Amino acid sequence: MRIAALSDIHGNLPALDAVLADVARRGCELVVNLGDILSGPLFPAETARRLMALDLPTIRGNHERQLLEQAPERMGASDAYARGRLDDAALDWLRALPAALRLGEDVLLCHGTPRSDLEYFLEDVDAAGARPAAPDKVAERAGDADAGLILCGHTHLPRSVQLPDGRLVVNPGSVGLPAYAWDQPYPHVMEAGTPHARYAIVERGAHGWSVMHVALAYDHGTSARAAEQHGRPEWAHALRHGRMPPPARGAAA
């Protein structure tokens, strides 16, 4: 089984289209979507229509939950922009998405960790910023999830960790937003370092699961210009460079 894992599209339709074309070229048997699908100042309605027509195995992320549950006046700018542009069909689609999904007996999809859509799985954050999590922390967050392959998203950084018991945790990185800043639990930035659209291909063979992280060039200029037109220059910088703008590190995803 060869699976293409996509996450954190954030309404970036040019990036999504490039990834889907690459996935088709590589002959993946299944494409899965790990959440944070539409929120952001880009193309939320168009992205929703594209994905609804494909009917991929899809879970919701924290941004889907926030977009559906928070009052408009309490939403962040990215959720509010997307919420104001989605029709009833798109909202109904989001409401129907599960928080987690199992594929067969050996694959688990979650957005953050199996227990929370806001928890970082493969990274730790403290006053010094973000860094890769220690293996024991990753294992603790995996808990008793009974799956040989756990696919997660949320942090926008491509990373894979093999647990001592053999379980493989894979974050494919972000299709649509290669950098963001956040202030919880401490101010920090997550930066992939280049503007590429990212996803991962996982494949089960005779000796277990293999993973290949893909960084794909695409027309990021179109997306950056849309962010600028919609009043989000920090997004435009992240989309062009894969980093947040100095010295003010910008706003959250």
ChimeraX commands (.cxc) that place a marker at each C-alpha (Angstrom):
marker #1 position 0.00,0.00,0.00 radius 0.5
marker #1 position 1.36,3.40,-1.01 radius 0.5
marker #1 position -0.29,6.36,0.72 radius 0.5
marker #1 position 0.18,10.08,0.02 radius 0.5
marker #1 position -0.29,12.02,3.27 radius 0.5
marker #1 position -1.33,15.67,2.97 radius 0.5
marker #1 position -1.82,18.10,5.84 radius 0.5
marker #1 position -2.27,21.79,6.62 radius 0.5
marker #1 position -3.41,22.93,3.19 radius 0.5
marker #1 position -4.78,26.19,4.62 radius 0.5
marker #1 position -6.71,27.13,1.51 radius 0.5
marker #1 position -3.62,27.20,-0.72 radius 0.5
marker #1 position -5.17,25.85,-3.91 radius 0.5
marker #1 position -2.11,26.31,-6.17 radius 0.5
marker #1 position -0.03,24.25,-3.73 radius 0.5
marker #1 position -2.75,21.61,-3.44 radius 0.5
marker #1 position -3.12,21.26,-7.20 radius 0.5
marker #1 position 0.64,20.87,-7.61 radius 0.5
marker #1 position 0.76,18.19,-4.91 radius 0.5
marker #1 position -2.20,16.27,-6.35 radius 0.5
marker #1 position -0.59,16.27,-9.79 radius 0.5
marker #1 position 2.67,14.98,-8.30 radius 0.5
marker #1 position 0.82,12.30,-6.34 radius 0.5
marker #1 position -0.90,11.11,-9.52 radius 0.5
marker #1 position 2.42,11.01,-11.36 radius 0.5
marker #1 position 3.96,8.84,-8.62 radius 0.5
marker #1 position 1.06,6.38,-8.67 radius 0.5
marker #1 position -0.06,6.51,-5.04 radius 0.5
marker #1 position -2.98,4.23,-4.29 radius 0.5
marker #1 position -4.55,6.43,-1.61 radius 0.5
marker #1 position -4.45,10.11,-0.62 radius 0.5
marker #1 position -5.34,11.17,2.92 radius 0.5
marker #1 position -5.93,14.66,4.34 radius 0.5
marker #1 position -4.89,15.36,7.94 radius 0.5
marker #1 position -6.75,18.61,8.60 radius 0.5
marker #1 position -6.34,22.40,8.81 radius 0.5
marker #1 position -7.76,22.53,5.34 radius 0.5
marker #1 position -9.20,25.96,4.57 radius 0.5
marker #1 position -8.32,28.62,7.16 radius 0.5
marker #1 position -6.20,31.46,5.86 radius 0.5
marker #1 position -6.35,34.47,3.53 radius 0.5
marker #1 position -6.06,32.51,0.29 radius 0.5
marker #1 position -8.67,30.41,-1.55 radius 0.5
marker #1 position -10.87,28.66,1.06 radius 0.5
marker #1 position -14.03,28.21,-1.02 radius 0.5
marker #1 position -12.18,27.01,-4.10 radius 0.5
marker #1 position -10.11,24.60,-2.02 radius 0.5
marker #1 position -13.25,23.21,-0.38 radius 0.5
marker #1 position -14.89,22.56,-3.75 radius 0.5
marker #1 position -11.77,20.81,-5.03 radius 0.5
marker #1 position -11.53,18.50,-2.06 radius 0.5
marker #1 position -15.23,17.80,-1.70 radius 0.5
marker #1 position -15.27,16.50,-5.27 radius 0.5
marker #1 position -12.34,14.16,-4.53 radius 0.5
marker #1 position -13.91,12.68,-1.38 radius 0.5
marker #1 position -10.55,11.74,0.17 radius 0.5
marker #1 position -10.27,10.14,3.62 radius 0.5
marker #1 position -10.13,13.36,5.65 radius 0.5
marker #1 position -10.04,14.40,9.30 radius 0.5
marker #1 position -10.60,17.80,10.85 radius 0.5
marker #1 position -7.86,19.87,12.45 radius 0.5
marker #1 position -8.01,22.50,15.14 radius 0.5
marker #1 position -8.85,25.17,12.57 radius 0.5
marker #1 position -11.92,23.27,11.38 radius 0.5
marker #1 position -13.08,22.92,14.99 radius 0.5
marker #1 position -12.44,26.60,15.72 radius 0.5
marker #1 position -14.10,27.75,12.50 radius 0.5
marker #1 position -17.26,25.79,13.33 radius 0.5
marker #1 position -17.45,26.33,17.09 radius 0.5
marker #1 position -16.18,29.83,17.84 radius 0.5
marker #1 position -18.29,32.96,17.64 radius 0.5
marker #1 position -17.22,35.13,14.68 radius 0.5
marker #1 position -16.03,37.95,16.93 radius 0.5
marker #1 position -13.69,35.56,18.75 radius 0.5
marker #1 position -12.14,33.97,15.68 radius 0.5
marker #1 position -8.60,34.58,14.56 radius 0.5
marker #1 position -8.14,36.34,11.24 radius 0.5
marker #1 position -7.51,33.13,9.28 radius 0.5
marker #1 position -10.59,31.34,10.55 radius 0.5
marker #1 position -12.77,34.42,10.12 radius 0.5
marker #1 position -11.66,34.94,6.52 radius 0.5
marker #1 position -12.43,31.34,5.60 radius 0.5
marker #1 position -15.73,31.22,7.53 radius 0.5
marker #1 position -17.03,34.27,5.69 radius 0.5
marker #1 position -16.45,32.66,2.29 radius 0.5
marker #1 position -17.78,29.14,2.78 radius 0.5
marker #1 position -21.26,28.11,1.67 radius 0.5
marker #1 position -23.58,25.72,3.49 radius 0.5
marker #1 position -22.33,22.71,1.53 radius 0.5
marker #1 position -18.73,23.35,2.57 radius 0.5
marker #1 position -19.70,23.91,6.20 radius 0.5
marker #1 position -21.73,20.70,6.25 radius 0.5
marker #1 position -18.73,18.85,4.82 radius 0.5
marker #1 position -16.50,20.20,7.60 radius 0.5
marker #1 position -19.05,19.29,10.29 radius 0.5
marker #1 position -19.08,15.69,9.11 radius 0.5
marker #1 position -15.30,15.22,9.36 radius 0.5
marker #1 position -14.04,13.00,12.21 radius 0.5
marker #1 position -11.32,14.07,14.63 radius 0.5
marker #1 position -9.38,10.87,13.90 radius 0.5
marker #1 position -9.67,8.04,11.42 radius 0.5
marker #1 position -8.35,4.50,11.19 radius 0.5
marker #1 position -7.48,2.94,7.84 radius 0.5
marker #1 position -7.52,-0.81,8.12 radius 0.5
marker #1 position -5.82,-2.24,11.18 radius 0.5
marker #1 position -2.44,-0.53,10.95 radius 0.5
marker #1 position -2.89,3.18,10.06 radius 0.5
marker #1 position -4.19,5.96,12.31 radius 0.5
marker #1 position -4.82,9.54,11.17 radius 0.5
marker #1 position -4.81,12.36,13.71 radius 0.5
marker #1 position -4.15,16.07,13.43 radius 0.5
marker #1 position -2.09,16.89,16.52 radius 0.5
marker #1 position -1.81,13.74,18.64 radius 0.5
marker #1 position -4.34,10.96,19.26 radius 0.5
marker #1 position -5.55,12.87,22.34 radius 0.5
marker #1 position -5.59,16.50,21.15 radius 0.5
marker #1 position -5.76,18.49,17.90 radius 0.5
marker #1 position -3.63,21.24,19.50 radius 0.5
marker #1 position -0.79,19.15,20.92 radius 0.5
marker #1 position 2.54,19.02,19.09 radius 0.5
marker #1 position 3.50,15.37,18.51 radius 0.5
marker #1 position 7.13,15.53,17.34 radius 0.5
marker #1 position 8.21,18.90,18.72 radius 0.5
marker #1 position 8.57,20.50,22.16 radius 0.5
marker #1 position 8.20,24.21,22.89 radius 0.5
marker #1 position 9.73,26.10,25.81 radius 0.5
marker #1 position 11.00,29.61,26.48 radius 0.5
marker #1 position 13.88,29.02,24.05 radius 0.5
marker #1 position 11.52,28.13,21.17 radius 0.5
marker #1 position 10.63,24.93,19.34 radius 0.5
marker #1 position 12.85,21.87,18.94 radius 0.5
marker #1 position 12.46,18.16,18.09 radius 0.5
marker #1 position 10.88,16.22,20.93 radius 0.5
marker #1 position 12.77,13.51,22.77 radius 0.5
marker #1 position 11.74,9.96,21.81 radius 0.5
marker #1 position 10.20,9.29,25.24 radius 0.5
marker #1 position 7.98,12.37,24.86 radius 0.5
marker #1 position 6.83,11.19,21.43 radius 0.5
marker #1 position 6.04,7.73,22.82 radius 0.5
marker #1 position 4.09,9.25,25.72 radius 0.5
marker #1 position 2.00,11.31,23.29 radius 0.5
marker #1 position 1.34,8.26,21.12 radius 0.5
marker #1 position -0.06,6.49,24.18 radius 0.5
marker #1 position -1.63,3.15,23.47 radius 0.5
marker #1 position -2.63,3.99,19.89 radius 0.5
marker #1 position -2.69,0.56,18.27 radius 0.5
marker #1 position -1.30,1.33,14.81 radius 0.5
marker #1 position 1.99,0.60,13.12 radius 0.5
marker #1 position 1.77,3.93,11.28 radius 0.5
marker #1 position 0.48,7.15,12.86 radius 0.5
marker #1 position 0.06,10.10,10.47 radius 0.5
marker #1 position -0.18,13.55,12.05 radius 0.5
marker #1 position 0.06,17.21,11.07 radius 0.5
marker #1 position -0.41,20.55,12.86 radius 0.5
marker #1 position 3.20,21.77,13.19 radius 0.5
marker #1 position 3.84,22.20,9.43 radius 0.5
marker #1 position 7.27,20.57,9.76 radius 0.5
marker #1 position 8.10,17.31,7.93 radius 0.5
marker #1 position 9.48,14.81,10.40 radius 0.5
marker #1 position 9.39,11.08,11.14 radius 0.5
marker #1 position 10.07,9.27,14.41 radius 0.5
marker #1 position 10.32,5.51,14.95 radius 0.5
marker #1 position 9.19,4.52,18.46 radius 0.5
marker #1 position 10.98,1.79,20.43 radius 0.5
marker #1 position 8.04,-0.56,19.91 radius 0.5
marker #1 position 8.29,-0.15,16.14 radius 0.5
marker #1 position 5.44,2.29,15.56 radius 0.5
marker #1 position 6.26,4.98,13.00 radius 0.5
marker #1 position 4.96,8.54,13.49 radius 0.5
marker #1 position 5.05,10.71,10.36 radius 0.5
marker #1 position 4.27,14.40,9.95 radius 0.5
marker #1 position 4.25,15.22,6.21 radius 0.5
marker #1 position 4.68,18.96,6.75 radius 0.5
marker #1 position 2.36,21.54,5.26 radius 0.5
marker #1 position 1.00,21.58,1.74 radius 0.5
marker #1 position 0.08,25.24,1.92 radius 0.5
marker #1 position 1.94,27.22,4.60 radius 0.5
marker #1 position 5.65,26.58,5.24 radius 0.5
marker #1 position 6.00,28.89,8.28 radius 0.5
marker #1 position 3.93,30.37,11.08 radius 0.5
marker #1 position 4.28,32.00,14.50 radius 0.5
marker #1 position 2.34,31.18,17.64 radius 0.5
marker #1 position 2.40,32.31,21.27 radius 0.5
marker #1 position 1.37,29.16,23.19 radius 0.5
marker #1 position 2.72,27.81,25.46 radius 0.5
marker #1 position 5.60,30.20,24.70 radius 0.5
marker #1 position 6.16,32.46,21.67 radius 0.5
marker #1 position 7.76,30.42,18.90 radius 0.5
marker #1 position 8.00,30.04,15.15 radius 0.5
marker #1 position 7.74,26.94,12.99 radius 0.5
marker #1 position 9.69,27.37,9.75 radius 0.5
marker #1 position 10.32,24.80,7.02 radius 0.5
marker #1 position 12.92,27.10,5.48 radius 0.5
marker #1 position 11.80,27.03,1.83 radius 0.5
marker #1 position 8.53,27.87,0.05 radius 0.5
marker #1 position 7.92,24.33,-1.21 radius 0.5
marker #1 position 4.60,22.51,-0.87 radius 0.5
marker #1 position 5.24,19.48,1.30 radius 0.5
marker #1 position 3.68,16.06,1.65 radius 0.5
marker #1 position 4.84,12.51,2.39 radius 0.5
marker #1 position 4.55,9.14,0.72 radius 0.5
marker #1 position 4.40,6.13,3.04 radius 0.5
marker #1 position 4.57,2.60,1.74 radius 0.5
marker #1 position 4.28,-0.75,3.48 radius 0.5
marker #1 position 6.75,-3.40,2.40 radius 0.5
marker #1 position 8.07,-6.71,3.61 radius 0.5
marker #1 position 10.05,-5.05,6.41 radius 0.5
marker #1 position 7.50,-2.48,7.54 radius 0.5
marker #1 position 6.63,1.09,6.63 radius 0.5
marker #1 position 8.94,3.32,4.58 radius 0.5
marker #1 position 8.52,7.08,4.32 radius 0.5
marker #1 position 9.60,9.62,1.72 radius 0.5
marker #1 position 9.18,13.34,2.41 radius 0.5
marker #1 position 8.50,15.39,-0.72 radius 0.5
marker #1 position 9.22,19.13,-1.12 radius 0.5
marker #1 position 7.59,20.35,-4.32 radius 0.5
marker #1 position 8.15,23.62,-6.16 radius 0.5
marker #1 position 4.94,25.37,-7.26 radius 0.5
marker #1 position 3.65,28.83,-8.16 radius 0.5
marker #1 position 3.86,30.25,-4.64 radius 0.5
marker #1 position 3.83,33.79,-6.01 radius 0.5
marker #1 position 0.12,33.56,-6.82 radius 0.5
marker #1 position -0.65,32.54,-3.25 radius 0.5
marker #1 position 1.62,35.21,-1.77 radius 0.5
marker #1 position -0.08,37.91,-3.80 radius 0.5
marker #1 position -3.49,36.71,-2.60 radius 0.5
marker #1 position -2.28,36.96,1.00 radius 0.5
marker #1 position -1.09,40.52,0.39 radius 0.5
marker #1 position -4.38,41.50,-1.25 radius 0.5
marker #1 position -6.24,40.17,1.79 radius 0.5
marker #1 position -4.15,42.09,4.29 radius 0.5
marker #1 position -1.78,39.37,5.52 radius 0.5
marker #1 position 1.79,40.42,4.63 radius 0.5
marker #1 position 3.28,37.94,7.13 radius 0.5
marker #1 position 1.60,35.11,5.24 radius 0.5
marker #1 position 2.97,36.48,1.97 radius 0.5
marker #1 position 6.49,36.46,3.40 radius 0.5
marker #1 position 6.09,32.91,4.73 radius 0.5
marker #1 position 4.78,31.70,1.37 radius 0.5
marker #1 position 7.68,33.26,-0.54 radius 0.5
marker #1 position 10.52,32.32,1.81 radius 0.5
marker #1 position 9.45,29.50,4.14 radius 0.5
marker #1 position 10.27,31.75,7.10 radius 0.5
marker #1 position 8.48,34.40,9.11 radius 0.5
marker #1 position 9.44,38.03,8.53 radius 0.5
marker #1 position 11.97,39.64,10.90 radius 0.5
marker #1 position 12.02,41.34,13.31 radius 0.5
marker #1 position 8.31,41.15,14.17 radius 0.5
marker #1 position 7.68,37.48,13.59 radius 0.5
marker #1 position 4.13,37.87,12.30 radius 0.5
marker #1 position 0.86,36.24,13.24 radius 0.5
marker #1 position -0.42,32.74,13.76 radius 0.5
marker #1 position -1.63,30.35,11.12 radius 0.5
marker link #1:1,2 radius 0.2
marker link #1:2,3 radius 0.2
marker link #1:3,4 radius 0.2
marker link #1:4,5 radius 0.2
marker link #1:5,6 radius 0.2
marker link #1:6,7 radius 0.2
marker link #1:7,8 radius 0.2
marker link #1:8,9 radius 0.2
marker link #1:9,10 radius 0.2
marker link #1:10,11 radius 0.2
marker link #1:11,12 radius 0.2
marker link #1:12,13 radius 0.2
marker link #1:13,14 radius 0.2
marker link #1:14,15 radius 0.2
marker link #1:15,16 radius 0.2
marker link #1:16,17 radius 0.2
marker link #1:17,18 radius 0.2
marker link #1:18,19 radius 0.2
marker link #1:19,20 radius 0.2
marker link #1:20,21 radius 0.2
marker link #1:21,22 radius 0.2
marker link #1:22,23 radius 0.2
marker link #1:23,24 radius 0.2
marker link #1:24,25 radius 0.2
marker link #1:25,26 radius 0.2
marker link #1:26,27 radius 0.2
marker link #1:27,28 radius 0.2
marker link #1:28,29 radius 0.2
marker link #1:29,30 radius 0.2
marker link #1:30,31 radius 0.2
marker link #1:31,32 radius 0.2
marker link #1:32,33 radius 0.2
marker link #1:33,34 radius 0.2
marker link #1:34,35 radius 0.2
marker link #1:35,36 radius 0.2
marker link #1:36,37 radius 0.2
marker link #1:37,38 radius 0.2
marker link #1:38,39 radius 0.2
marker link #1:39,40 radius 0.2
marker link #1:40,41 radius 0.2
marker link #1:41,42 radius 0.2
marker link #1:42,43 radius 0.2
marker link #1:43,44 radius 0.2
marker link #1:44,45 radius 0.2
marker link #1:45,46 radius 0.2
marker link #1:46,47 radius 0.2
marker link #1:47,48 radius 0.2
marker link #1:48,49 radius 0.2
marker link #1:49,50 radius 0.2
marker link #1:50,51 radius 0.2
marker link #1:51,52 radius 0.2
marker link #1:52,53 radius 0.2
marker link #1:53,54 radius 0.2
marker link #1:54,55 radius 0.2
marker link #1:55,56 radius 0.2
marker link #1:56,57 radius 0.2
marker link #1:57,58 radius 0.2
marker link #1:58,59 radius 0.2
marker link #1:59,60 radius 0.2
marker link #1:60,61 radius 0.2
marker link #1:61,62 radius 0.2
marker link #1:62,63 radius 0.2
marker link #1:63,64 radius 0.2
marker link #1:64,65 radius 0.2
marker link #1:65,66 radius 0.2
marker link #1:66,67 radius 0.2
marker link #1:67,68 radius 0.2
marker link #1:68,69 radius 0.2
marker link #1:69,70 radius 0.2
marker link #1:70,71 radius 0.2
marker link #1:71,72 radius 0.2
marker link #1:72,73 radius 0.2
marker link #1:73,74 radius 0.2
marker link #1:74,75 radius 0.2
marker link #1:75,76 radius 0.2
marker link #1:76,77 radius 0.2
marker link #1:77,78 radius 0.2
marker link #1:78,79 radius 0.2
marker link #1:79,80 radius 0.2
marker link #1:80,81 radius 0.2
marker link #1:81,82 radius 0.2
marker link #1:82,83 radius 0.2
marker link #1:83,84 radius 0.2
marker link #1:84,85 radius 0.2
marker link #1:85,86 radius 0.2
marker link #1:86,87 radius 0.2
marker link #1:87,88 radius 0.2
marker link #1:88,89 radius 0.2
marker link #1:89,90 radius 0.2
marker link #1:90,91 radius 0.2
marker link #1:91,92 radius 0.2
marker link #1:92,93 radius 0.2
marker link #1:93,94 radius 0.2
marker link #1:94,95 radius 0.2
marker link #1:95,96 radius 0.2
marker link #1:96,97 radius 0.2
marker link #1:97,98 radius 0.2
marker link #1:98,99 radius 0.2
marker link #1:99,100 radius 0.2
marker link #1:100,101 radius 0.2
marker link #1:101,102 radius 0.2
marker link #1:102,103 radius 0.2
marker link #1:103,104 radius 0.2
marker link #1:104,105 radius 0.2
marker link #1:105,106 radius 0.2
marker link #1:106,107 radius 0.2
marker link #1:107,108 radius 0.2
marker link #1:108,109 radius 0.2
marker link #1:109,110 radius 0.2
marker link #1:110,111 radius 0.2
marker link #1:111,112 radius 0.2
marker link #1:112,113 radius 0.2
marker link #1:113,114 radius 0.2
marker link #1:114,115 radius 0.2
marker link #1:115,116 radius 0.2
marker link #1:116,117 radius 0.2
marker link #1:117,118 radius 0.2
marker link #1:118,119 radius 0.2
marker link #1:119,120 radius 0.2
marker link #1:120,121 radius 0.2
marker link #1:121,122 radius 0.2
marker link #1:122,123 radius 0.2
marker link #1:123,124 radius 0.2
marker link #1:124,125 radius 0.2
marker link #1:125,126 radius 0.2
marker link #1:126,127 radius 0.2
marker link #1:127,128 radius 0.2
marker link #1:128,129 radius 0.2
marker link #1:129,130 radius 0.2
marker link #1:130,131 radius 0.2
marker link #1:131,132 radius 0.2
marker link #1:132,133 radius 0.2
marker link #1:133,134 radius 0.2
marker link #1:134,135 radius 0.2
marker link #1:135,136 radius 0.2
marker link #1:136,137 radius 0.2
marker link #1:137,138 radius 0.2
marker link #1:138,139 radius 0.2
marker link #1:139,140 radius 0.2
marker link #1:140,141 radius 0.2
marker link #1:141,142 radius 0.2
marker link #1:142,143 radius 0.2
marker link #1:143,144 radius 0.2
marker link #1:144,145 radius 0.2
marker link #1:145,146 radius 0.2
marker link #1:146,147 radius 0.2
marker link #1:147,148 radius 0.2
marker link #1:148,149 radius 0.2
marker link #1:149,150 radius 0.2
marker link #1:150,151 radius 0.2
marker link #1:151,152 radius 0.2
marker link #1:152,153 radius 0.2
marker link #1:153,154 radius 0.2
marker link #1:154,155 radius 0.2
marker link #1:155,156 radius 0.2
marker link #1:156,157 radius 0.2
marker link #1:157,158 radius 0.2
marker link #1:158,159 radius 0.2
marker link #1:159,160 radius 0.2
marker link #1:160,161 radius 0.2
marker link #1:161,162 radius 0.2
marker link #1:162,163 radius 0.2
marker link #1:163,164 radius 0.2
marker link #1:164,165 radius 0.2
marker link #1:165,166 radius 0.2
marker link #1:166,167 radius 0.2
marker link #1:167,168 radius 0.2
marker link #1:168,169 radius 0.2
marker link #1:169,170 radius 0.2
marker link #1:170,171 radius 0.2
marker link #1:171,172 radius 0.2
marker link #1:172,173 radius 0.2
marker link #1:173,174 radius 0.2
marker link #1:174,175 radius 0.2
marker link #1:175,176 radius 0.2
marker link #1:176,177 radius 0.2
marker link #1:177,178 radius 0.2
marker link #1:178,179 radius 0.2
marker link #1:179,180 radius 0.2
marker link #1:180,181 radius 0.2
marker link #1:181,182 radius 0.2
marker link #1:182,183 radius 0.2
marker link #1:183,184 radius 0.2
marker link #1:184,185 radius 0.2
marker link #1:185,186 radius 0.2
marker link #1:186,187 radius 0.2
marker link #1:187,188 radius 0.2
marker link #1:188,189 radius 0.2
marker link #1:189,190 radius 0.2
marker link #1:190,191 radius 0.2
marker link #1:191,192 radius 0.2
marker link #1:192,193 radius 0.2
marker link #1:193,194 radius 0.2
marker link #1:194,195 radius 0.2
marker link #1:195,196 radius 0.2
marker link #1:196,197 radius 0.2
marker link #1:197,198 radius 0.2
marker link #1:198,199 radius 0.2
marker link #1:199,200 radius 0.2
marker link #1:200,201 radius 0.2
marker link #1:201,202 radius 0.2
marker link #1:202,203 radius 0.2
marker link #1:203,204 radius 0.2
marker link #1:204,205 radius 0.2
marker link #1:205,206 radius 0.2
marker link #1:206,207 radius 0.2
marker link #1:207,208 radius 0.2
marker link #1:208,209 radius 0.2
marker link #1:209,210 radius 0.2
marker link #1:210,211 radius 0.2
marker link #1:211,212 radius 0.2
marker link #1:212,213 radius 0.2
marker link #1:213,214 radius 0.2
marker link #1:214,215 radius 0.2
marker link #1:215,216 radius 0.2
marker link #1:216,217 radius 0.2
marker link #1:217,218 radius 0.2
marker link #1:218,219 radius 0.2
marker link #1:219,220 radius 0.2
marker link #1:220,221 radius 0.2
marker link #1:221,222 radius 0.2
marker link #1:222,223 radius 0.2
marker link #1:223,224 radius 0.2
marker link #1:224,225 radius 0.2
marker link #1:225,226 radius 0.2
marker link #1:226,227 radius 0.2
marker link #1:227,228 radius 0.2
marker link #1:228,229 radius 0.2
marker link #1:229,230 radius 0.2
marker link #1:230,231 radius 0.2
marker link #1:231,232 radius 0.2
marker link #1:232,233 radius 0.2
marker link #1:233,234 radius 0.2
marker link #1:234,235 radius 0.2
marker link #1:235,236 radius 0.2
marker link #1:236,237 radius 0.2
marker link #1:237,238 radius 0.2
marker link #1:238,239 radius 0.2
marker link #1:239,240 radius 0.2
marker link #1:240,241 radius 0.2
marker link #1:241,242 radius 0.2
marker link #1:242,243 radius 0.2
marker link #1:243,244 radius 0.2
marker link #1:244,245 radius 0.2
marker link #1:245,246 radius 0.2
marker link #1:246,247 radius 0.2
marker link #1:247,248 radius 0.2
marker link #1:248,249 radius 0.2
marker link #1:249,250 radius 0.2
marker link #1:250,251 radius 0.2
marker link #1:251,252 radius 0.2
marker link #1:252,253 radius 0.2
view
